[in-house]
């Protein structure tokens, strides 16, 4: 059975005791702040918005001004991108990882 999964299930791989605050890190990166900001040209913004099925014009909106459902969709999209990256690293690494 497929369908939408709750964000908690998609973010389950991040242990809150060991990991950073995922929402805070995403907000910083989205707003071009912090140690690891997204590119100022908006490449990452557009990719996550497309993956989340959201309007690409939202790339210019600060994180705190996005609607809650948009922020959740972007967090899910980020998790999916991470999972896809891992799968691609495995495939292109011939089963040896990245």
PyMOL commands that set and color helices and strands:
alter all, ss='L'
color gray80, all
select helices_A, chain A and resi 7-10+22-30+43-52+56-60+63-65+68-92
alter helices_A, ss='H'
color red, helices_A
deselect
rebuild
show_as cartoon
